Amino acid sequence: MASETFRKIRILILLLILLFVAMQTWLTHMRSTDWQQTLWVVVYPINGDGSLVTARYIDALDEQTFDDIEEFFVTEGERYGLGIHEPLTIKLAPQISSQPPMPPQGGNMLDVVAWSLKLRYWSWKNDNYTGPAPDIQMFVKYFDPSVNRRLGHSLGLKKGMVGVVNAFASRQYAGSNNFVIAHELLHTVGASDKYDPETNLPLYPVGFADPDRQPLYPQRKAEVMAGRIPLSQSKALTPRSLRSVVIGVATATEILWE
């Protein structure tokens, strides 16, 4: 009898914690996506492969490395008539040594929920930024491109407003790194992917920067949540920087710009 009562108390406590977390997440998201104030985004660099090349690259990072992301949001915000001139500002935290928890393999909902909570706790525990509390945390894991030809999937969570990005530790890839950061950052404020997960090709029309273009192909730019510039029905090109990227109408609607 006592064990059953204790089990029910544990379940009740867990439900109360989940309710509190859900309410905090909802309030934070509502405040952060009314676009009345500049969002404070903090980038936390992580040495993903432990190499000296990556360590040297991280040591050379500064906040100007991410200027393209700020400029992208300014330009696109003006295009949509956003009321605030500077939608976000990006700050750089010191390097952290801890690695984020790996997402679960497969689609088990309970495992995904548990991992999400672990990631949010980990992000809170490893917040070494000494300035104002960030609205969005972006943990960027850097890898030496001469050793790591392909990188794992990056992610951005609306719940918790935290992202984990896999990036190359090379100035050559600074533009494409910023594109991935911007893509995952937009996930945290409500944007969804707009590409076919089986082919990675942009979905028409929501994944096209100019869906009314005649002829349709080749497109000149990528829609940020589609991830690639469609060149034909079967071919698409990854943009090298945010200069070749736009926020499409569907994405603008999701993030409350429309």
C-alpha positions as CSV (number, residue, x, y, z in Angstrom):
1,M,0.0,0.0,0.0
2,A,2.8,2.4,1.0
3,S,4.7,1.6,-2.2
4,E,1.6,2.3,-4.4
5,T,1.1,5.6,-2.6
6,F,4.8,6.5,-3.1
7,R,4.5,5.6,-6.8
8,K,1.5,7.9,-7.3
9,I,3.3,10.7,-5.5
10,R,6.2,10.4,-7.8
11,I,4.0,10.4,-10.9
12,L,2.2,13.5,-9.5
13,I,5.5,15.3,-8.9
14,L,6.7,14.4,-12.4
15,L,3.5,15.7,-14.0
16,L,3.8,19.0,-12.0
17,I,7.3,19.4,-13.2
18,L,6.3,18.8,-16.8
19,L,3.4,21.2,-16.4
20,F,5.8,23.9,-15.0
21,V,8.3,23.3,-17.8
22,A,5.5,23.5,-20.4
23,M,4.1,26.8,-19.0
24,Q,7.6,28.3,-18.8
25,T,8.3,27.2,-22.4
26,W,5.0,28.7,-23.7
27,L,5.5,32.0,-21.9
28,T,9.1,32.3,-23.1
29,H,8.1,31.5,-26.7
30,M,5.2,34.0,-26.7
31,R,7.5,36.8,-25.3
32,S,10.3,36.0,-27.7
33,T,8.2,35.8,-30.9
34,D,6.1,38.9,-30.6
35,W,9.1,40.7,-32.3
36,Q,8.7,43.8,-30.1
37,Q,12.3,43.5,-28.7
38,T,15.6,42.4,-30.2
39,L,16.2,38.7,-29.4
40,W,19.4,37.9,-27.6
41,V,21.1,34.9,-29.2
42,V,24.2,33.4,-27.7
43,V,26.5,31.1,-29.6
44,Y,28.4,28.5,-27.5
45,P,31.4,27.0,-29.4
46,I,32.3,23.4,-28.7
47,N,35.3,21.4,-30.0
48,G,33.4,18.5,-31.6
49,D,36.4,16.3,-32.5
50,G,39.0,17.4,-29.9
51,S,41.5,18.3,-32.6
52,L,44.1,21.1,-32.5
53,V,42.9,22.5,-35.8
54,T,39.4,22.9,-34.3
55,A,40.8,24.4,-31.1
56,R,42.7,27.0,-33.0
57,Y,39.6,27.9,-35.1
58,I,37.5,28.4,-32.0
59,D,40.2,30.5,-30.4
60,A,40.0,32.8,-33.5
61,L,36.2,33.2,-33.4
62,D,34.7,36.6,-32.6
63,E,31.2,38.0,-32.8
64,Q,31.9,39.4,-36.2
65,T,32.0,35.8,-37.5
66,F,28.2,35.8,-37.2
67,D,27.4,39.3,-38.7
68,D,25.9,37.7,-41.8
69,I,23.2,36.2,-39.6
70,E,22.2,39.5,-38.1
71,E,22.3,41.2,-41.5
72,F,20.1,38.4,-43.0
73,F,17.4,39.0,-40.3
74,V,17.6,42.8,-40.8
75,T,17.2,42.5,-44.6
76,E,14.4,39.9,-44.5
77,G,12.7,41.7,-41.6
78,E,12.6,44.9,-43.6
79,R,11.3,43.0,-46.7
80,Y,8.3,41.8,-44.6
81,G,7.8,45.2,-42.9
82,L,8.8,44.0,-39.5
83,G,8.3,46.7,-36.9
84,I,11.7,46.3,-35.3
85,H,14.9,47.2,-37.2
86,E,17.2,44.7,-35.4
87,P,15.3,41.4,-35.0
88,L,18.2,39.7,-33.2
89,T,21.7,40.2,-31.9
90,I,24.3,37.5,-31.6
91,K,26.8,37.2,-28.8
92,L,29.7,34.8,-28.4
93,A,30.2,32.8,-25.2
94,P,33.4,31.2,-24.1
95,Q,34.1,27.7,-25.4
96,I,32.5,24.9,-23.4
97,S,34.0,21.4,-22.9
98,S,30.8,19.4,-22.3
99,Q,29.1,17.6,-25.2
100,P,25.3,17.8,-25.6
101,P,23.3,14.6,-25.2
102,M,22.9,12.7,-28.4
103,P,19.3,12.5,-29.8
104,P,17.7,9.0,-29.7
105,Q,17.7,6.8,-32.7
106,G,14.3,6.0,-34.0
107,G,11.0,7.8,-33.4
108,N,10.0,6.6,-29.9
109,M,8.0,9.5,-28.5
110,L,9.0,8.9,-24.8
111,D,12.7,8.7,-25.7
112,V,12.4,11.9,-27.7
113,V,10.7,13.7,-24.8
114,A,13.3,12.4,-22.3
115,W,16.1,13.5,-24.6
116,S,14.5,17.0,-25.0
117,L,14.4,17.5,-21.3
118,K,18.0,16.3,-20.9
119,L,19.1,18.7,-23.6
120,R,17.3,21.6,-22.0
121,Y,18.8,20.7,-18.6
122,W,22.2,20.4,-20.2
123,S,21.9,23.7,-21.9
124,W,21.0,25.4,-18.6
125,K,23.8,23.7,-16.7
126,N,26.4,24.7,-19.4
127,D,25.4,28.3,-19.8
128,N,28.7,30.0,-19.2
129,Y,27.7,33.4,-20.8
130,T,28.1,36.2,-18.3
131,G,25.9,38.8,-20.0
132,P,22.1,39.0,-20.1
133,A,20.2,35.8,-20.1
134,P,19.8,34.6,-23.8
135,D,16.5,34.2,-25.5
136,I,18.0,31.6,-27.7
137,Q,21.0,29.3,-27.1
138,M,22.9,28.0,-30.1
139,F,25.5,25.4,-29.3
140,V,27.8,25.0,-32.3
141,K,30.0,21.9,-32.5
142,Y,33.0,22.5,-34.8
143,F,34.9,19.8,-36.7
144,D,38.1,19.8,-38.7
145,P,36.9,19.5,-42.4
146,S,40.0,17.7,-43.5
147,V,39.0,14.8,-41.2
148,N,35.2,15.1,-41.1
149,R,34.0,15.3,-44.7
150,R,30.3,14.9,-43.6
151,L,28.6,16.2,-40.5
152,G,25.7,14.9,-38.5
153,H,22.3,16.4,-38.6
154,S,21.9,19.8,-36.8
155,L,18.7,20.6,-34.8
156,G,16.8,23.4,-33.3
157,L,14.1,23.0,-30.6
158,K,11.1,25.3,-30.2
159,K,10.6,23.9,-26.7
160,G,13.5,25.4,-24.8
161,M,14.6,27.6,-27.7
162,V,17.9,25.8,-28.0
163,G,19.8,24.6,-31.0
164,V,22.8,22.2,-31.6
165,V,24.6,22.9,-34.9
166,N,27.4,20.8,-36.5
167,A,29.8,23.1,-38.3
168,F,33.2,23.0,-40.1
169,A,36.2,24.6,-38.3
170,S,37.4,26.6,-41.3
171,R,37.0,30.2,-42.6
172,Q,36.1,28.6,-46.0
173,Y,32.9,27.3,-44.5
174,A,32.0,30.4,-42.4
175,G,29.2,31.4,-44.8
176,S,27.6,27.9,-45.0
177,N,28.0,27.5,-41.2
178,N,26.0,30.7,-40.7
179,F,23.3,29.4,-43.0
180,V,22.9,26.3,-40.9
181,I,22.8,28.3,-37.7
182,A,20.1,30.6,-39.2
183,H,18.1,27.6,-40.3
184,E,18.2,25.9,-36.9
185,L,17.7,29.3,-35.1
186,L,14.4,29.7,-37.1
187,H,13.3,26.3,-35.8
188,T,13.5,27.6,-32.3
189,V,11.0,30.4,-33.1
190,G,8.5,28.1,-34.9
191,A,9.6,27.5,-38.4
192,S,9.3,24.0,-40.0
193,D,11.5,22.2,-42.6
194,K,10.4,22.7,-46.2
195,Y,12.2,19.9,-47.9
196,D,11.5,16.2,-48.6
197,P,13.3,14.2,-45.9
198,E,13.9,11.3,-48.4
199,T,15.4,13.3,-51.2
200,N,16.4,16.5,-49.4
201,L,14.9,18.4,-52.3
202,P,12.9,21.6,-51.6
203,L,9.1,21.2,-51.5
204,Y,7.1,23.2,-54.0
205,P,5.8,25.8,-53.5
206,V,6.7,26.5,-49.8
207,G,10.4,25.5,-50.3
208,F,11.0,27.8,-53.2
209,A,12.4,31.3,-52.9
210,D,10.4,32.4,-56.0
211,P,7.7,29.8,-56.7
212,D,6.1,32.1,-59.4
213,R,9.3,32.3,-61.4
214,Q,9.0,31.5,-65.2
215,P,10.6,29.3,-66.1
216,L,10.6,27.8,-62.6
217,Y,14.1,26.4,-62.8
218,P,16.7,27.2,-62.0
219,Q,15.9,29.2,-58.9
220,R,18.4,31.9,-58.0
221,K,18.1,31.6,-54.2
222,A,17.2,29.1,-51.5
223,E,14.3,29.3,-49.1
224,V,16.0,29.2,-45.7
225,M,14.0,26.3,-44.3
226,A,14.3,24.3,-47.6
227,G,18.0,24.4,-47.4
228,R,18.9,24.3,-51.1
229,I,18.6,26.2,-54.3
230,P,16.5,24.2,-56.7
231,L,18.2,23.9,-60.1
232,S,15.9,21.3,-61.6
233,Q,13.3,18.8,-60.5
234,S,16.0,16.4,-59.4
235,K,18.9,18.7,-58.5
236,A,19.5,21.3,-55.9
237,L,22.6,23.3,-54.7
238,T,23.5,24.1,-51.1
239,P,24.0,27.8,-50.7
240,R,27.5,29.0,-49.7
241,S,26.2,31.9,-47.7
242,L,23.0,33.7,-46.5
243,R,23.4,36.1,-49.4
244,S,21.7,33.5,-51.6
245,V,18.9,32.8,-49.1
246,V,15.5,34.3,-48.3
247,I,12.7,33.7,-45.8
248,G,9.7,32.5,-47.7
249,V,6.1,33.5,-47.1
250,A,5.2,30.2,-45.4
251,T,8.2,30.5,-43.0
252,A,7.4,34.2,-42.3
253,T,3.8,33.1,-41.4
254,E,5.1,30.5,-39.0
255,I,7.4,32.9,-37.2
256,L,4.7,35.5,-37.0
257,W,6.2,37.9,-39.5
258,E,3.1,37.7,-41.7
